[in-house]
Amino acid sequence: MISYLKGKLVIKEPTHVIIDVNGVGYHVNISLSTFSEIKSQENILIHTYLHIKEDGHTLFGFSHESEKKMFLNLLSISGVGPSTALMIQSSLSAEELKQAIASEDVKTIQGVKGVGAKTAQRIILELKDKIRKEGLYTEADKISSSSHNTLRSEALSALTTLGINKSAAEKSIDGILKNSGNTITLEELIKLTLKNA
């Protein structure tokens, strides 16, 4: 129904953005890889998918058409809803996800919070041929760094939005920051926390 939005980024958070399109603000849920790509932009074109269910309409946004295509592929799997699909795309980079499916690496996909062994196996079984044929996800993830306090608060906000217990997330984030020095990005920090949570 809404294929893309083109407008000004008013709010940028690791889990969502608000885009002003001719005076109307659209709340769009995004993955961490999309956040990494768009966080330095002011004006944007973002590919969208509108998920409709009884209790609401939710927009999901993607920096690349290929990311949206993978999201829709994940949604086609029984037991994978939009939140799980977004969690998978936030926990694994495009290349990691593509590689895990193509090489039938159940353990990597199962490592994503909320994805059990059966769901991971279904994802691989139903998508491996598509991945191998289409070569989905060729864009490399871009990396950026920021200060620890900002990094910590942005990561905590994203993780609590994703449903992780706040105190568990804080403990895990602090441990990762302590061991990583100044070299970790927000995306890496959240991925590591998701794996440890």
C-alpha positions as CSV (number, residue, x, y, z in Angstrom):
1,M,0.0,0.0,0.0
2,I,2.8,2.5,0.9
3,S,5.8,1.5,-1.1
4,Y,8.2,4.2,0.1
5,L,8.4,7.5,1.9
6,K,10.4,10.5,0.9
7,G,10.8,13.4,3.3
8,K,12.8,14.9,6.2
9,L,14.0,12.8,9.1
10,V,12.6,14.5,12.2
11,I,13.5,11.8,14.8
12,K,16.2,9.1,14.4
13,E,16.3,6.3,17.0
14,P,18.0,2.8,16.7
15,T,14.5,1.2,16.5
16,H,12.4,3.8,14.6
17,V,12.4,7.1,12.7
18,I,9.8,9.7,12.2
19,I,9.7,11.1,8.7
20,D,7.9,14.4,7.8
21,V,6.3,14.0,4.4
22,N,4.6,17.3,3.4
23,G,3.7,18.1,7.0
24,V,2.6,14.5,8.0
25,G,4.8,12.6,10.4
26,Y,5.1,8.9,9.7
27,H,6.4,6.6,12.5
28,V,8.5,3.9,10.8
29,N,10.1,0.9,12.6
30,I,13.6,0.1,11.4
31,S,16.4,-2.4,11.8
32,L,19.8,-1.5,13.2
33,S,21.4,-1.9,9.8
34,T,19.0,0.7,8.4
35,F,19.7,3.0,11.3
36,S,23.4,2.7,10.7
37,E,23.0,3.7,7.0
38,I,20.6,6.6,7.5
39,K,21.6,8.2,10.8
40,S,23.7,11.0,9.2
41,Q,21.0,11.9,6.7
42,E,18.5,14.7,6.9
43,N,16.3,14.0,3.8
44,I,15.6,10.4,3.0
45,L,13.8,8.0,0.7
46,I,13.0,4.9,2.7
47,H,11.4,1.7,1.3
48,T,8.4,0.7,3.4
49,Y,6.1,-2.2,4.2
50,L,2.7,-1.6,5.9
51,H,1.7,-4.4,8.2
52,I,-2.0,-4.4,8.9
53,K,-3.7,-6.3,11.7
54,E,-6.8,-5.9,13.8
55,D,-5.3,-3.7,16.5
56,G,-3.2,-1.4,14.3
57,H,-1.3,-0.5,11.2
58,T,2.5,-0.5,11.5
59,L,5.1,0.8,9.0
60,F,8.5,-0.9,8.6
61,G,11.3,0.9,6.8
62,F,14.4,-0.2,5.0
63,S,17.3,1.7,3.5
64,H,17.6,-0.7,0.6
65,E,15.0,-2.5,-1.5
66,S,17.0,-5.8,-0.9
67,E,16.6,-5.4,2.8
68,K,12.8,-5.0,2.4
69,K,12.8,-8.1,0.1
70,M,14.5,-10.2,2.8
71,F,12.1,-8.9,5.4
72,L,9.2,-10.0,3.2
73,N,10.9,-13.4,2.7
74,L,11.2,-13.8,6.5
75,L,7.5,-12.8,6.9
76,S,6.5,-15.6,4.5
77,I,7.9,-18.2,7.0
78,S,5.3,-19.7,9.4
79,G,6.0,-18.4,13.0
80,V,8.0,-15.3,11.9
81,G,6.1,-12.0,12.4
82,P,7.3,-8.5,11.7
83,S,8.9,-8.1,15.1
84,T,10.9,-11.3,14.8
85,A,11.9,-10.5,11.2
86,L,13.2,-7.1,12.4
87,M,15.0,-8.6,15.3
88,I,16.8,-11.1,12.9
89,Q,17.8,-8.2,10.7
90,S,19.0,-6.2,13.7
91,S,21.0,-9.1,15.2
92,L,22.7,-10.3,12.1
93,S,24.3,-8.2,9.4
94,A,23.0,-8.6,5.8
95,E,26.0,-10.7,4.9
96,E,25.8,-12.9,8.1
97,L,22.1,-13.6,7.5
98,K,22.6,-14.4,3.9
99,Q,25.6,-16.6,4.7
100,A,23.8,-18.4,7.5
101,I,20.9,-19.3,5.3
102,A,23.0,-20.3,2.3
103,S,25.3,-22.5,4.4
104,E,22.4,-23.9,6.5
105,D,23.8,-22.6,9.7
106,V,20.9,-23.2,12.2
107,K,23.0,-22.2,15.2
108,T,23.6,-18.6,14.0
109,I,20.0,-17.9,13.2
110,Q,18.9,-19.6,16.4
111,G,21.2,-17.3,18.3
112,V,18.8,-14.4,17.6
113,K,16.5,-13.7,20.6
114,G,13.1,-15.1,20.1
115,V,14.1,-17.6,17.3
116,G,13.9,-21.2,18.3
117,A,15.5,-24.2,16.5
118,K,12.3,-25.1,14.5
119,T,11.9,-21.5,13.3
120,A,15.6,-21.3,12.3
121,Q,15.3,-24.6,10.4
122,R,12.1,-23.4,8.6
123,I,13.9,-20.1,7.6
124,I,16.8,-22.1,6.1
125,L,14.6,-24.7,4.5
126,E,12.3,-22.2,2.8
127,L,14.8,-19.5,1.9
128,K,18.1,-21.2,1.0
129,D,17.2,-21.7,-2.7
130,K,16.0,-18.1,-3.0
131,I,19.1,-16.8,-1.4
132,R,21.4,-18.9,-3.6
133,K,19.5,-17.9,-6.7
134,E,18.8,-14.2,-6.1
135,G,22.0,-13.4,-4.2
136,L,20.0,-11.1,-1.8
137,Y,21.7,-8.6,0.4
138,T,24.8,-7.4,-1.3
139,E,25.1,-4.0,0.5
140,A,27.8,-3.8,3.1
141,D,26.9,-2.5,6.5
142,K,28.4,0.9,7.3
143,I,30.2,1.5,10.6
144,S,30.3,4.5,12.7
145,S,31.3,5.2,16.3
146,S,30.1,7.5,19.1
147,S,30.9,8.3,22.7
148,H,30.2,5.7,25.4
149,N,27.5,7.6,27.2
150,T,25.5,8.3,24.1
151,L,26.3,4.8,22.9
152,R,25.1,3.3,26.1
153,S,21.8,5.2,26.3
154,E,21.0,4.6,22.6
155,A,21.7,0.9,23.0
156,L,19.7,0.7,26.2
157,S,16.7,2.5,24.5
158,A,16.8,0.2,21.5
159,L,17.1,-3.0,23.6
160,T,14.2,-2.1,26.0
161,T,12.1,-1.3,22.9
162,L,13.0,-4.7,21.6
163,G,11.7,-6.2,24.8
164,I,14.9,-6.9,26.7
165,N,14.8,-6.5,30.5
166,K,16.3,-3.1,31.4
167,S,18.6,-4.2,34.2
168,A,19.8,-7.3,32.3
169,A,20.5,-5.1,29.3
170,E,22.4,-2.5,31.4
171,K,24.6,-5.2,32.9
172,S,25.4,-6.7,29.6
173,I,26.1,-3.3,27.9
174,D,28.4,-2.2,30.7
175,G,30.3,-5.5,30.5
176,I,30.7,-5.2,26.7
177,L,31.7,-1.5,26.8
178,K,34.3,-2.3,29.5
179,N,36.0,-4.9,27.4
180,S,35.7,-3.2,24.0
181,G,37.4,0.2,24.7
182,N,36.4,2.8,22.1
183,T,36.2,0.6,19.1
184,I,32.6,-0.7,19.2
185,T,29.7,0.7,17.2
186,L,26.1,1.0,18.4
187,E,25.0,-1.8,16.1
188,E,27.8,-4.1,17.3
189,L,27.0,-3.3,20.9
190,I,23.3,-4.1,20.5
191,K,24.1,-7.3,18.6
192,L,26.5,-8.5,21.3
193,T,24.0,-7.6,24.0
194,L,21.2,-9.5,22.2
195,K,23.5,-12.5,22.0
196,N,24.2,-12.4,25.7
197,A,20.7,-11.5,26.9
